[in-house]
């Protein structure tokens, strides 16, 4: 494990711990959707269209995103979410946020 320091555009420095042994992002994203929607994990795959997730609405989508942002200490652009088609697309967005280079400053 190692720590990354990241300063988002609002200049509030945050640290996140990167654990090379963490579960794959896709699995965590799938679990977040399944938990929020009370669905069996097996019903949520990376290929599942967001429009086919029973009970998913904009509020629940934002709650899933908030949970992922908290878990990974990242910030996702809400506007990008509405252009995504599948659960796997959300996972890719999270992975890209995790790959954002650490920035220091204030």
Backbone atoms as SQL, in Angstrom:
CREATE TABLE atoms (id INTEGER PRIMARY KEY, chain TEXT, resi INTEGER, resn TEXT, atom TEXT, x REAL, y REAL, z REAL);
INSERT INTO atoms VALUES
  (1, 'A', 1, 'UNK', 'N', 0.829, -1.167, 0.000),
  (2, 'A', 1, 'UNK', 'CA', 0.000, 0.000, 0.000),
  (3, 'A', 1, 'UNK', 'C', 0.877, 1.235, 0.000),
  (4, 'A', 2, 'UNK', 'N', 0.388, 2.271, -0.672),
  (5, 'A', 2, 'UNK', 'CA', 1.069, 3.547, -0.614),
  (6, 'A', 2, 'UNK', 'C', 0.032, 4.658, -0.683),
  (7, 'A', 3, 'UNK', 'N', 0.420, 5.841, -0.295),
  (8, 'A', 3, 'UNK', 'CA', -0.512, 6.969, -0.246),
  (9, 'A', 3, 'UNK', 'C', -0.257, 7.904, -1.423),
  (10, 'A', 4, 'UNK', 'N', -1.340, 8.392, -1.986),
  (11, 'A', 4, 'UNK', 'CA', -1.269, 9.408, -3.012),
  (12, 'A', 4, 'UNK', 'C', -1.899, 10.676, -2.461),
  (13, 'A', 5, 'UNK', 'N', -1.321, 11.791, -2.755),
  (14, 'A', 5, 'UNK', 'CA', -1.928, 13.060, -2.379),
  (15, 'A', 5, 'UNK', 'C', -2.487, 13.678, -3.643),
  (16, 'A', 6, 'UNK', 'N', -3.726, 14.113, -3.570),
  (17, 'A', 6, 'UNK', 'CA', -4.419, 14.666, -4.724),
  (18, 'A', 6, 'UNK', 'C', -5.081, 15.971, -4.326),
  (19, 'A', 7, 'UNK', 'N', -4.887, 16.993, -5.116),
  (20, 'A', 7, 'UNK', 'CA', -5.553, 18.267, -4.872),
  (21, 'A', 7, 'UNK', 'C', -6.515, 18.517, -6.022),
  (22, 'A', 8, 'UNK', 'N', -7.827, 18.363, -5.769),
  (23, 'A', 8, 'UNK', 'CA', -8.810, 18.618, -6.818),
  (24, 'A', 8, 'UNK', 'C', -8.868, 20.102, -7.140),
  (25, 'A', 9, 'UNK', 'N', -9.639, 20.460, -8.171),
  (26, 'A', 9, 'UNK', 'CA', -9.694, 21.863, -8.572),
  (27, 'A', 9, 'UNK', 'C', -10.069, 22.833, -7.457),
  (28, 'A', 10, 'UNK', 'N', -10.768, 22.371, -6.419),
  (29, 'A', 10, 'UNK', 'CA', -11.138, 23.288, -5.336),
  (30, 'A', 10, 'UNK', 'C', -9.984, 23.495, -4.355),
  (31, 'A', 11, 'UNK', 'N', -8.826, 22.898, -4.625),
  (32, 'A', 11, 'UNK', 'CA', -7.587, 23.065, -3.863),
  (33, 'A', 11, 'UNK', 'C', -7.636, 22.504, -2.446),
  (34, 'A', 12, 'UNK', 'N', -8.540, 21.580, -2.182),
  (35, 'A', 12, 'UNK', 'CA', -8.550, 20.901, -0.889),
  (36, 'A', 12, 'UNK', 'C', -7.772, 19.607, -1.070),
  (37, 'A', 13, 'UNK', 'N', -6.619, 19.526, -0.444),
  (38, 'A', 13, 'UNK', 'CA', -5.763, 18.360, -0.594),
  (39, 'A', 13, 'UNK', 'C', -6.363, 17.170, 0.134),
  (40, 'A', 14, 'UNK', 'N', -6.385, 16.050, -0.560),
  (41, 'A', 14, 'UNK', 'CA', -6.865, 14.816, 0.056),
  (42, 'A', 14, 'UNK', 'C', -5.814, 13.746, -0.175),
  (43, 'A', 15, 'UNK', 'N', -5.811, 12.770, 0.676),
  (44, 'A', 15, 'UNK', 'CA', -4.930, 11.624, 0.488),
  (45, 'A', 15, 'UNK', 'C', -5.796, 10.403, 0.308),
  (46, 'A', 16, 'UNK', 'N', -5.311, 9.504, -0.515),
  (47, 'A', 16, 'UNK', 'CA', -6.008, 8.233, -0.630),
  (48, 'A', 16, 'UNK', 'C', -4.962, 7.135, -0.578),
  (49, 'A', 17, 'UNK', 'N', -5.357, 6.038, -0.004),
  (50, 'A', 17, 'UNK', 'CA', -4.480, 4.892, 0.083),
  (51, 'A', 17, 'UNK', 'C', -4.772, 3.979, -1.094),
  (52, 'A', 18, 'UNK', 'N', -3.741, 3.606, -1.803),
  (53, 'A', 18, 'UNK', 'CA', -3.889, 2.706, -2.926),
  (54, 'A', 18, 'UNK', 'C', -3.408, 1.338, -2.477),
  (55, 'A', 19, 'UNK', 'N', -4.306, 0.395, -2.495),
  (56, 'A', 19, 'UNK', 'CA', -4.003, -0.966, -2.068),
  (57, 'A', 19, 'UNK', 'C', -3.983, -1.849, -3.308),
  (58, 'A', 20, 'UNK', 'N', -2.806, -2.327, -3.651),
  (59, 'A', 20, 'UNK', 'CA', -2.679, -3.159, -4.834),
  (60, 'A', 20, 'UNK', 'C', -3.481, -4.452, -4.713),
  (61, 'A', 21, 'UNK', 'N', -3.872, -4.815, -3.501),
  (62, 'A', 21, 'UNK', 'CA', -4.624, -6.045, -3.281),
  (63, 'A', 21, 'UNK', 'C', -6.128, -5.812, -3.206),
  (64, 'A', 22, 'UNK', 'N', -6.578, -4.588, -3.503),
  (65, 'A', 22, 'UNK', 'CA', -8.014, -4.307, -3.432),
  (66, 'A', 22, 'UNK', 'C', -8.740, -5.094, -4.526),
  (67, 'A', 23, 'UNK', 'N', -10.039, -5.337, -4.319),
  (68, 'A', 23, 'UNK', 'CA', -10.806, -6.025, -5.368),
  (69, 'A', 23, 'UNK', 'C', -10.813, -5.187, -6.643),
  (70, 'A', 24, 'UNK', 'N', -10.982, -5.831, -7.779),
  (71, 'A', 24, 'UNK', 'CA', -11.052, -5.068, -9.026),
  (72, 'A', 24, 'UNK', 'C', -12.170, -4.026, -8.960),
  (73, 'A', 25, 'UNK', 'N', -11.934, -2.887, -9.575),
  (74, 'A', 25, 'UNK', 'CA', -12.907, -1.798, -9.552),
  (75, 'A', 25, 'UNK', 'C', -14.254, -2.268, -10.088),
  (76, 'A', 26, 'UNK', 'N', -14.237, -3.048, -11.142),
  (77, 'A', 26, 'UNK', 'CA', -15.496, -3.533, -11.716),
  (78, 'A', 26, 'UNK', 'C', -16.335, -4.299, -10.710),
  (79, 'A', 27, 'UNK', 'N', -15.686, -5.121, -9.897),
  (80, 'A', 27, 'UNK', 'CA', -16.417, -5.878, -8.872),
  (81, 'A', 27, 'UNK', 'C', -17.020, -4.945, -7.831),
  (82, 'A', 28, 'UNK', 'N', -16.278, -3.930, -7.446),
  (83, 'A', 28, 'UNK', 'CA', -16.767, -2.977, -6.446),
  (84, 'A', 28, 'UNK', 'C', -17.938, -2.172, -6.998),
  (85, 'A', 29, 'UNK', 'N', -17.851, -1.764, -8.251),
  (86, 'A', 29, 'UNK', 'CA', -18.936, -1.006, -8.880),
  (87, 'A', 29, 'UNK', 'C', -20.187, -1.876, -8.984),
  (88, 'A', 30, 'UNK', 'N', -20.014, -3.105, -9.420),
  (89, 'A', 30, 'UNK', 'CA', -21.157, -4.030, -9.505),
  (90, 'A', 30, 'UNK', 'C', -21.813, -4.202, -8.140),
  (91, 'A', 31, 'UNK', 'N', -20.993, -4.382, -7.114),
  (92, 'A', 31, 'UNK', 'CA', -21.516, -4.567, -5.757),
  (93, 'A', 31, 'UNK', 'C', -22.250, -3.323, -5.275),
  (94, 'A', 32, 'UNK', 'N', -21.756, -2.145, -5.633),
  (95, 'A', 32, 'UNK', 'CA', -22.411, -0.899, -5.219),
  (96, 'A', 32, 'UNK', 'C', -23.801, -0.786, -5.844),
  (97, 'A', 33, 'UNK', 'N', -23.910, -1.109, -7.121),
  (98, 'A', 33, 'UNK', 'CA', -25.228, -1.083, -7.771),
  (99, 'A', 33, 'UNK', 'C', -26.151, -2.136, -7.173),
  (100, 'A', 34, 'UNK', 'N', -25.641, -3.343, -6.981),
  (101, 'A', 34, 'UNK', 'CA', -26.467, -4.416, -6.419),
  (102, 'A', 34, 'UNK', 'C', -26.971, -4.044, -5.035),
  (103, 'A', 35, 'UNK', 'N', -26.116, -3.474, -4.227),
  (104, 'A', 35, 'UNK', 'CA', -26.495, -3.094, -2.868),
  (105, 'A', 35, 'UNK', 'C', -27.553, -1.993, -2.876),
  (106, 'A', 36, 'UNK', 'N', -27.335, -0.962, -3.662),
  (107, 'A', 36, 'UNK', 'CA', -28.277, 0.171, -3.710),
  (108, 'A', 36, 'UNK', 'C', -29.648, -0.254, -4.225),
  (109, 'A', 37, 'UNK', 'N', -29.659, -1.201, -5.166),
  (110, 'A', 37, 'UNK', 'CA', -30.910, -1.599, -5.809),
  (111, 'A', 37, 'UNK', 'C', -31.490, -2.888, -5.241),
  (112, 'A', 38, 'UNK', 'N', -30.847, -3.422, -4.201),
  (113, 'A', 38, 'UNK', 'CA', -31.294, -4.667, -3.571),
  (114, 'A', 38, 'UNK', 'C', -31.431, -5.794, -4.598),
  (115, 'A', 39, 'UNK', 'N', -30.419, -5.916, -5.449),
  (116, 'A', 39, 'UNK', 'CA', -30.383, -6.954, -6.469),
  (117, 'A', 39, 'UNK', 'C', -29.313, -7.973, -6.120),
  (118, 'A', 40, 'UNK', 'N', -29.512, -9.239, -6.526),
  (119, 'A', 40, 'UNK', 'CA', -28.436, -10.214, -6.358),
  (120, 'A', 40, 'UNK', 'C', -27.235, -9.779, -7.211),
  (121, 'A', 41, 'UNK', 'N', -26.045, -9.946, -6.677),
  (122, 'A', 41, 'UNK', 'CA', -24.835, -9.531, -7.382),
  (123, 'A', 41, 'UNK', 'C', -24.756, -10.157, -8.773),
  (124, 'A', 42, 'UNK', 'N', -25.226, -11.384, -8.899),
  (125, 'A', 42, 'UNK', 'CA', -25.192, -12.073, -10.185),
  (126, 'A', 42, 'UNK', 'C', -26.052, -11.428, -11.259),
  (127, 'A', 43, 'UNK', 'N', -26.971, -10.576, -10.865),
  (128, 'A', 43, 'UNK', 'CA', -27.847, -9.889, -11.822),
  (129, 'A', 43, 'UNK', 'C', -27.216, -8.610, -12.371),
  (130, 'A', 44, 'UNK', 'N', -26.068, -8.238, -11.812),
  (131, 'A', 44, 'UNK', 'CA', -25.394, -7.005, -12.238),
  (132, 'A', 44, 'UNK', 'C', -24.030, -7.385, -12.807),
  (133, 'A', 45, 'UNK', 'N', -23.884, -7.214, -14.119),
  (134, 'A', 45, 'UNK', 'CA', -22.606, -7.507, -14.767),
  (135, 'A', 45, 'UNK', 'C', -22.056, -6.225, -15.376),
  (136, 'A', 46, 'UNK', 'N', -20.853, -6.287, -15.833),
  (137, 'A', 46, 'UNK', 'CA', -20.269, -5.128, -16.489),
  (138, 'A', 46, 'UNK', 'C', -21.012, -4.746, -17.759),
  (139, 'A', 47, 'UNK', 'N', -21.651, -5.725, -18.389),
  (140, 'A', 47, 'UNK', 'CA', -22.385, -5.478, -19.630),
  (141, 'A', 47, 'UNK', 'C', -23.827, -5.053, -19.403),
  (142, 'A', 48, 'UNK', 'N', -24.273, -5.029, -18.148),
  (143, 'A', 48, 'UNK', 'CA', -25.661, -4.672, -17.863),
  (144, 'A', 48, 'UNK', 'C', -25.901, -3.200, -18.198),
  (145, 'A', 49, 'UNK', 'N', -26.856, -2.935, -19.108),
  (146, 'A', 49, 'UNK', 'CA', -27.194, -1.535, -19.388),
  (147, 'A', 49, 'UNK', 'C', -27.795, -0.876, -18.151),
  (148, 'A', 50, 'UNK', 'N', -27.410, 0.346, -17.891),
  (149, 'A', 50, 'UNK', 'CA', -27.955, 1.062, -16.736),
  (150, 'A', 50, 'UNK', 'C', -29.473, 1.174, -16.842),
  (151, 'A', 51, 'UNK', 'N', -29.974, 1.280, -18.064),
  (152, 'A', 51, 'UNK', 'CA', -31.418, 1.408, -18.264),
  (153, 'A', 51, 'UNK', 'C', -32.173, 0.131, -17.928),
  (154, 'A', 52, 'UNK', 'N', -31.455, -0.986, -17.798),
  (155, 'A', 52, 'UNK', 'CA', -32.103, -2.258, -17.483),
  (156, 'A', 52, 'UNK', 'C', -31.960, -2.650, -16.017),
  (157, 'A', 53, 'UNK', 'N', -31.352, -1.803, -15.210),
  (158, 'A', 53, 'UNK', 'CA', -31.237, -2.084, -13.780),
  (159, 'A', 53, 'UNK', 'C', -32.541, -1.675, -13.105),
  (160, 'A', 54, 'UNK', 'N', -33.266, -2.672, -12.633),
  (161, 'A', 54, 'UNK', 'CA', -34.577, -2.425, -12.023),
  (162, 'A', 54, 'UNK', 'C', -34.459, -1.456, -10.856),
  (163, 'A', 55, 'UNK', 'N', -35.225, -0.382, -10.929),
  (164, 'A', 55, 'UNK', 'CA', -35.263, 0.572, -9.830),
  (165, 'A', 55, 'UNK', 'C', -34.236, 1.681, -9.904),
  (166, 'A', 56, 'UNK', 'N', -33.341, 1.646, -10.902),
  (167, 'A', 56, 'UNK', 'CA', -32.322, 2.696, -10.982),
  (168, 'A', 56, 'UNK', 'C', -32.941, 3.983, -11.518),
  (169, 'A', 57, 'UNK', 'N', -32.779, 5.045, -10.767),
  (170, 'A', 57, 'UNK', 'CA', -33.180, 6.374, -11.216),
  (171, 'A', 57, 'UNK', 'C', -32.002, 7.310, -10.961),
  (172, 'A', 58, 'UNK', 'N', -32.169, 8.574, -11.279),
  (173, 'A', 58, 'UNK', 'CA', -31.042, 9.502, -11.159),
  (174, 'A', 58, 'UNK', 'C', -30.571, 9.656, -9.719),
  (175, 'A', 59, 'UNK', 'N', -31.490, 9.617, -8.770),
  (176, 'A', 59, 'UNK', 'CA', -31.107, 9.756, -7.361),
  (177, 'A', 59, 'UNK', 'C', -30.292, 8.550, -6.910),
  (178, 'A', 60, 'UNK', 'N', -30.730, 7.357, -7.273),
  (179, 'A', 60, 'UNK', 'CA', -29.991, 6.153, -6.878),
  (180, 'A', 60, 'UNK', 'C', -28.641, 6.086, -7.583),
  (181, 'A', 61, 'UNK', 'N', -28.593, 6.531, -8.826),
  (182, 'A', 61, 'UNK', 'CA', -27.312, 6.568, -9.527),
  (183, 'A', 61, 'UNK', 'C', -26.336, 7.478, -8.790),
  (184, 'A', 62, 'UNK', 'N', -26.811, 8.639, -8.375),
  (185, 'A', 62, 'UNK', 'CA', -25.930, 9.558, -7.650),
  (186, 'A', 62, 'UNK', 'C', -25.530, 9.003, -6.289),
  (187, 'A', 63, 'UNK', 'N', -26.393, 8.202, -5.659),
  (188, 'A', 63, 'UNK', 'CA', -26.013, 7.580, -4.383),
  (189, 'A', 63, 'UNK', 'C', -24.930, 6.529, -4.599),
  (190, 'A', 64, 'UNK', 'N', -25.034, 5.771, -5.677),
  (191, 'A', 64, 'UNK', 'CA', -23.982, 4.800, -6.004),
  (192, 'A', 64, 'UNK', 'C', -22.671, 5.543, -6.252),
  (193, 'A', 65, 'UNK', 'N', -22.740, 6.607, -7.019),
  (194, 'A', 65, 'UNK', 'CA', -21.545, 7.394, -7.324),
  (195, 'A', 65, 'UNK', 'C', -20.938, 7.970, -6.049),
  (196, 'A', 66, 'UNK', 'N', -21.769, 8.499, -5.171),
  (197, 'A', 66, 'UNK', 'CA', -21.265, 9.063, -3.910),
  (198, 'A', 66, 'UNK', 'C', -20.558, 7.995, -3.085),
  (199, 'A', 67, 'UNK', 'N', -21.116, 6.791, -3.057),
  (200, 'A', 67, 'UNK', 'CA', -20.484, 5.695, -2.314),
  (201, 'A', 67, 'UNK', 'C', -19.125, 5.348, -2.922),
  (202, 'A', 68, 'UNK', 'N', -19.053, 5.315, -4.249),
  (203, 'A', 68, 'UNK', 'CA', -17.785, 5.011, -4.919),
  (204, 'A', 68, 'UNK', 'C', -16.768, 6.127, -4.699),
  (205, 'A', 69, 'UNK', 'N', -17.219, 7.370, -4.746),
  (206, 'A', 69, 'UNK', 'CA', -16.314, 8.495, -4.497),
  (207, 'A', 69, 'UNK', 'C', -15.743, 8.432, -3.084),
  (208, 'A', 70, 'UNK', 'N', -16.577, 8.079, -2.135),
  (209, 'A', 70, 'UNK', 'CA', -16.115, 7.961, -0.751),
  (210, 'A', 70, 'UNK', 'C', -15.138, 6.804, -0.606),
  (211, 'A', 71, 'UNK', 'N', -15.507, 5.659, -1.175),
  (212, 'A', 71, 'UNK', 'CA', -14.664, 4.469, -1.043),
  (213, 'A', 71, 'UNK', 'C', -13.284, 4.680, -1.651),
  (214, 'A', 72, 'UNK', 'N', -13.236, 5.330, -2.800),
  (215, 'A', 72, 'UNK', 'CA', -11.965, 5.486, -3.510),
  (216, 'A', 72, 'UNK', 'C', -11.319, 6.860, -3.325),
  (217, 'A', 73, 'UNK', 'N', -11.951, 7.759, -2.586),
  (218, 'A', 73, 'UNK', 'CA', -11.440, 9.126, -2.385),
  (219, 'A', 73, 'UNK', 'C', -11.185, 9.814, -3.723),
  (220, 'A', 74, 'UNK', 'N', -12.208, 9.763, -4.578),
  (221, 'A', 74, 'UNK', 'CA', -12.137, 10.380, -5.899),
  (222, 'A', 74, 'UNK', 'C', -13.341, 11.297, -6.071),
  (223, 'A', 75, 'UNK', 'N', -13.317, 12.071, -7.138),
  (224, 'A', 75, 'UNK', 'CA', -14.472, 12.875, -7.517),
  (225, 'A', 75, 'UNK', 'C', -14.789, 12.558, -8.967),
  (226, 'A', 76, 'UNK', 'N', -16.037, 12.195, -9.225),
  (227, 'A', 76, 'UNK', 'CA', -16.482, 11.904, -10.581),
  (228, 'A', 76, 'UNK', 'C', -17.341, 13.058, -11.074),
  (229, 'A', 77, 'UNK', 'N', -17.252, 13.344, -12.348),
  (230, 'A', 77, 'UNK', 'CA', -18.040, 14.403, -12.968),
  (231, 'A', 77, 'UNK', 'C', -19.451, 13.871, -13.211),
  (232, 'A', 78, 'UNK', 'N', -20.427, 14.430, -12.497),
  (233, 'A', 78, 'UNK', 'CA', -21.805, 13.964, -12.603),
  (234, 'A', 78, 'UNK', 'C', -22.324, 14.020, -14.037),
  (235, 'A', 79, 'UNK', 'N', -21.910, 15.021, -14.800),
  (236, 'A', 79, 'UNK', 'CA', -22.389, 15.143, -16.174),
  (237, 'A', 79, 'UNK', 'C', -21.921, 13.982, -17.039),
  (238, 'A', 80, 'UNK', 'N', -20.734, 13.455, -16.762),
  (239, 'A', 80, 'UNK', 'CA', -20.234, 12.315, -17.530),
  (240, 'A', 80, 'UNK', 'C', -21.078, 11.074, -17.280),
  (241, 'A', 81, 'UNK', 'N', -21.658, 10.970, -16.111),
  (242, 'A', 81, 'UNK', 'CA', -22.427, 9.781, -15.758),
  (243, 'A', 81, 'UNK', 'C', -23.612, 9.569, -16.679),
  (244, 'A', 82, 'UNK', 'N', -24.234, 10.650, -17.092),
  (245, 'A', 82, 'UNK', 'CA', -25.445, 10.525, -17.889),
  (246, 'A', 82, 'UNK', 'C', -25.176, 10.107, -19.322),
  (247, 'A', 83, 'UNK', 'N', -23.930, 10.079, -19.733),
  (248, 'A', 83, 'UNK', 'CA', -23.587, 9.585, -21.052),
  (249, 'A', 83, 'UNK', 'C', -23.161, 8.127, -21.043),
  (250, 'A', 84, 'UNK', 'N', -23.144, 7.513, -19.869),
  (251, 'A', 84, 'UNK', 'CA', -22.682, 6.132, -19.750),
  (252, 'A', 84, 'UNK', 'C', -23.820, 5.162, -20.022),
  (253, 'A', 85, 'UNK', 'N', -23.471, 4.028, -20.635),
  (254, 'A', 85, 'UNK', 'CA', -24.500, 3.066, -20.992),
  (255, 'A', 85, 'UNK', 'C', -24.583, 1.851, -20.099),
  (256, 'A', 86, 'UNK', 'N', -23.443, 1.418, -19.557),
  (257, 'A', 86, 'UNK', 'CA', -23.427, 0.164, -18.808),
  (258, 'A', 86, 'UNK', 'C', -22.738, 0.323, -17.455),
  (259, 'A', 87, 'UNK', 'N', -22.904, -0.694, -16.636),
  (260, 'A', 87, 'UNK', 'CA', -22.214, -0.739, -15.346),
  (261, 'A', 87, 'UNK', 'C', -20.704, -0.716, -15.586),
  (262, 'A', 88, 'UNK', 'N', -20.257, -1.408, -16.609),
  (263, 'A', 88, 'UNK', 'CA', -18.838, -1.417, -16.949),
  (264, 'A', 88, 'UNK', 'C', -18.316, -0.040, -17.318),
  (265, 'A', 89, 'UNK', 'N', -19.158, 0.767, -17.959),
  (266, 'A', 89, 'UNK', 'CA', -18.756, 2.139, -18.283),
  (267, 'A', 89, 'UNK', 'C', -18.500, 2.949, -17.014),
  (268, 'A', 90, 'UNK', 'N', -19.315, 2.723, -15.987),
  (269, 'A', 90, 'UNK', 'CA', -19.112, 3.405, -14.706),
  (270, 'A', 90, 'UNK', 'C', -17.772, 2.968, -14.112),
  (271, 'A', 91, 'UNK', 'N', -17.479, 1.668, -14.201),
  (272, 'A', 91, 'UNK', 'CA', -16.210, 1.158, -13.676),
  (273, 'A', 91, 'UNK', 'C', -15.027, 1.801, -14.391),
  (274, 'A', 92, 'UNK', 'N', -15.129, 1.975, -15.702),
  (275, 'A', 92, 'UNK', 'CA', -14.053, 2.614, -16.466),
  (276, 'A', 92, 'UNK', 'C', -13.861, 4.055, -16.007),
  (277, 'A', 93, 'UNK', 'N', -14.961, 4.763, -15.750),
  (278, 'A', 93, 'UNK', 'CA', -14.868, 6.139, -15.266),
  (279, 'A', 93, 'UNK', 'C', -14.162, 6.197, -13.911),
  (280, 'A', 94, 'UNK', 'N', -14.475, 5.246, -13.032),
  (281, 'A', 94, 'UNK', 'CA', -13.819, 5.180, -11.720),
  (282, 'A', 94, 'UNK', 'C', -12.331, 4.888, -11.899),
  (283, 'A', 95, 'UNK', 'N', -12.012, 3.930, -12.770),
  (284, 'A', 95, 'UNK', 'CA', -10.604, 3.594, -13.001),
  (285, 'A', 95, 'UNK', 'C', -9.826, 4.796, -13.530),
  (286, 'A', 96, 'UNK', 'N', -10.429, 5.557, -14.423),
  (287, 'A', 96, 'UNK', 'CA', -9.756, 6.752, -14.949),
  (288, 'A', 96, 'UNK', 'C', -9.518, 7.767, -13.838),
  (289, 'A', 97, 'UNK', 'N', -10.489, 7.918, -12.949),
  (290, 'A', 97, 'UNK', 'CA', -10.318, 8.848, -11.827),
  (291, 'A', 97, 'UNK', 'C', -9.198, 8.381, -10.907),
  (292, 'A', 98, 'UNK', 'N', -9.068, 7.072, -10.734),
  (293, 'A', 98, 'UNK', 'CA', -8.004, 6.532, -9.890),
  (294, 'A', 98, 'UNK', 'C', -6.629, 6.723, -10.517),
  (295, 'A', 99, 'UNK', 'N', -6.583, 6.791, -11.837),
  (296, 'A', 99, 'UNK', 'CA', -5.312, 6.958, -12.536),
  (297, 'A', 99, 'UNK', 'C', -4.886, 8.419, -12.629),
  (298, 'A', 100, 'UNK', 'N', -5.755, 9.331, -12.213),
  (299, 'A', 100, 'UNK', 'CA', -5.423, 10.753, -12.257),
  (300, 'A', 100, 'UNK', 'C', -4.168, 10.986, -11.436),
  (301, 'A', 101, 'UNK', 'N', -3.162, 11.619, -12.016),
  (302, 'A', 101, 'UNK', 'CA', -1.918, 11.829, -11.265),
  (303, 'A', 101, 'UNK', 'C', -2.155, 12.621, -9.986),
  (304, 'A', 102, 'UNK', 'N', -1.383, 12.268, -8.990),
  (305, 'A', 102, 'UNK', 'CA', -1.454, 12.995, -7.720),
  (306, 'A', 102, 'UNK', 'C', -0.913, 14.401, -7.930),
  (307, 'A', 103, 'UNK', 'N', -1.558, 15.347, -7.305),
  (308, 'A', 103, 'UNK', 'CA', -1.160, 16.747, -7.406),
  (309, 'A', 103, 'UNK', 'C', -0.979, 17.273, -6.002),
  (310, 'A', 104, 'UNK', 'N', 0.077, 18.005, -5.773),
  (311, 'A', 104, 'UNK', 'CA', 0.251, 18.621, -4.455),
  (312, 'A', 104, 'UNK', 'C', 0.179, 20.125, -4.621),
  (313, 'A', 105, 'UNK', 'N', -0.077, 20.779, -3.550),
  (314, 'A', 105, 'UNK', 'CA', -0.166, 22.233, -3.607),
  (315, 'A', 105, 'UNK', 'C', -1.275, 22.717, -2.708),
  (316, 'A', 106, 'UNK', 'N', -1.717, 23.963, -2.878),
  (317, 'A', 106, 'UNK', 'CA', -2.791, 24.452, -2.037),
  (318, 'A', 106, 'UNK', 'C', -3.281, 25.770, -2.360);
